[in-house]
Amino acid sequence: MNLRKRSSNLIPYSVYIYSGISLSEPDCFYFAAANGWLELGVPSEAVREISLLSRAAENDADILCFKCKLFLVAREFEKAQQAAQKLLERQPDDLDGWLTLAESVWQIEGARNALNCLEKRRQFYSENYRFCLALSRYFALSGDVDNAKEWILNSLSVGGKPADARAFPELHPHLRSLARGE
């Protein structure tokens, strides 16, 4: 079996095993198997397992959150976008839903559209370092250096650490520039 290494800038998958998820058999087994495959770095098998969930289980908010992360890792961006949209229909203030939606939109439609997606939520999440880094990243990807730097600084001012920003290669030149005082 070929076990691929997880990307280091992803949130640990074990975070998404929620004690509050109440699944009946066989859904609990499918979910556990999907999580196991994801932990092993085989997202294609995790996608196969999660597709076996019943309709009731697949619309659970925690399962939708897991599916958002799974589909991003599996590089199935349309499915990630659909899962994020379903999650946001149920929980419109879910930060992970917005970040997944923006990531999938970026992969499908580009950085400008990802920025447009997050701009709607700026007033709600401007004090969250993960949201600030996402904005910084999409500004950097769209070529807006000044806003990219501004949002890196915002992320640091609300509790983010330079290591958080270093997880995104597109922010490296801007971090070096800020370190030099530019």
C-alpha positions as a printed Julia matrix, in Angstrom:
182×3 Matrix{Float64}:
   0.0    0.0     0.0
   1.3    3.44   -0.91
   0.75   5.76    2.06
   1.12   9.39    1.09
   2.26  11.97    3.61
  -0.27  14.58    4.66
   0.4   18.2     3.88
   1.71  19.92    7.0
  -0.56  22.97    6.61
  -3.76  21.0     7.13
  -5.64  20.76   10.37
  -5.16  17.32   11.97
  -7.97  15.05   10.88
  -8.49  13.68   14.36
  -9.96  17.08   15.23
 -12.93  16.03   13.14
 -13.8   12.96   15.2
 -16.53  14.55   17.24
 -17.8   12.92   20.38
 -21.12  14.63   19.7
 -21.73  12.75   16.45
 -24.41  10.18   17.08
 -24.45   7.8    14.13
 -26.25   4.52   13.96
 -24.88   1.39   12.38
 -23.58   1.09    9.69
 -22.98   4.87    9.37
 -20.68   4.93   12.39
 -18.48   2.31   10.71
 -18.37   4.17    7.39
 -17.41   7.38    9.15
 -14.74   5.66   11.24
 -13.33   3.99    8.12
 -13.33   7.29    6.2
 -11.49   9.0     9.04
  -9.02   6.12    9.24
  -8.24   6.25    5.54
  -7.8    9.98    5.76
  -5.41   9.59    8.7
  -3.44   7.07    6.66
  -3.18   9.55    3.8
  -5.44   7.71    1.36
  -8.22  10.23    0.7
  -9.64   8.33   -2.29
 -10.61   5.46    0.02
 -12.0    7.93    2.55
 -14.19   9.44   -0.17
 -15.43   5.96   -1.08
 -16.32   5.2     2.54
 -18.03   8.53    3.22
 -20.16   8.07    0.09
 -21.78   5.05    1.78
 -23.4    7.15    4.54
 -27.18   7.29    4.75
 -28.9   10.48    3.62
 -29.68  11.43    7.22
 -26.06  11.04    8.31
 -24.54  12.82    5.33
 -26.42  16.02    6.17
 -25.24  16.18    9.78
 -23.31  19.45   10.32
 -20.28  17.67   11.8
 -20.2   15.19    8.93
 -20.47  18.08    6.45
 -17.49  19.76    8.15
 -15.51  16.52    7.85
 -16.53  16.2     4.19
 -15.31  19.74    3.51
 -11.82  18.84    4.72
 -11.89  15.42    3.07
 -12.84  16.72   -0.36
 -10.18  19.44   -0.21
  -7.51  16.87    0.63
  -8.83  14.57   -2.09
  -8.71  17.52   -4.51
 -12.39  17.09   -5.33
 -13.09  20.81   -5.26
 -16.62  20.75   -6.65
 -17.65  18.3    -3.92
 -15.86  20.45   -1.31
 -17.77  23.48   -2.55
 -21.08  21.61   -2.37
 -20.35  20.33    1.14
 -19.38  23.85    2.29
 -22.56  25.31    0.8
 -24.69  22.68    2.56
 -22.84  23.33    5.82
 -23.38  27.09    5.49
 -27.09  26.57    4.79
 -27.3   24.8     8.16
 -24.79  26.96   10.02
 -24.28  30.3     8.23
 -21.64  31.46   10.73
 -19.38  28.41   10.47
 -15.85  29.7     9.84
 -14.59  26.37    8.48
 -17.47  26.36    6.01
 -16.48  29.79    4.72
 -12.79  28.9     4.52
 -13.57  25.67    2.65
 -15.91  27.5     0.31
 -13.21  30.07   -0.45
 -10.55  27.4    -0.99
 -12.74  25.42   -3.37
 -13.79  28.58   -5.22
 -10.11  29.52   -5.57
  -9.3   26.11   -7.05
 -12.23  26.29   -9.48
 -12.59  29.99  -10.3
  -9.46  31.79   -9.08
  -8.21  34.0    -6.25
 -10.38  37.03   -7.03
 -13.56  34.98   -6.66
 -12.26  33.44   -3.43
 -11.67  36.98   -2.13
 -15.21  37.95   -3.12
 -16.5   34.96   -1.19
 -14.68  36.01    2.0
 -15.3   39.76    1.64
 -18.94  39.16    2.6
 -17.82  37.84    5.99
 -15.01  40.3     6.76
 -16.97  42.16    9.43
 -17.69  38.92   11.31
 -14.27  37.32   11.26
 -11.7   40.12   11.05
 -10.62  39.23   14.61
  -9.86  35.61   13.67
  -6.27  34.96   12.61
  -7.23  32.06   10.3
  -9.66  34.29    8.43
  -7.04  37.06    8.2
  -4.48  34.61    6.8
  -6.99  33.34    4.24
  -7.63  36.91    3.07
  -3.89  37.56    2.96
  -3.32  34.43    0.93
  -5.96  35.25   -1.68
  -4.74  38.85   -1.91
  -1.21  37.5    -2.5
  -2.46  35.05   -5.13
  -4.32  37.82   -6.92
  -1.21  40.06   -6.95
  -2.35  42.62   -4.34
   0.87  42.82   -2.29
  -0.17  45.71   -0.02
  -3.38  44.02    1.13
  -1.56  40.7     1.51
   0.93  42.31    3.9
  -1.81  44.21    5.73
  -3.76  41.02    6.42
  -0.64  39.16    7.56
  -0.13  41.94   10.11
  -3.81  41.75   11.07
  -3.48  38.01   11.65
  -0.48  38.6    13.93
  -2.32  41.31   15.84
  -5.23  38.98   16.65
  -3.18  36.04   17.91
  -1.74  34.4    14.82
   1.91  33.42   14.75
   4.45  33.78   11.93
   4.55  29.97   11.72
   0.84  30.02   10.83
   1.57  32.26    7.84
   4.62  30.21    6.85
   2.29  27.28    6.19
   1.31  29.06    2.96
   4.2   29.33    0.47
   2.54  32.21   -1.36
   2.98  34.34    1.78
   6.73  33.66    2.22
   7.95  36.65    0.16
   5.62  38.97    2.05
   6.77  37.64    5.42
  10.4   38.25    4.44
   9.51  41.74    3.25
   7.75  42.51    6.55
  10.71  41.12    8.52
  12.99  43.54    6.67
  10.63  46.38    7.58
   9.41  46.98    4.05
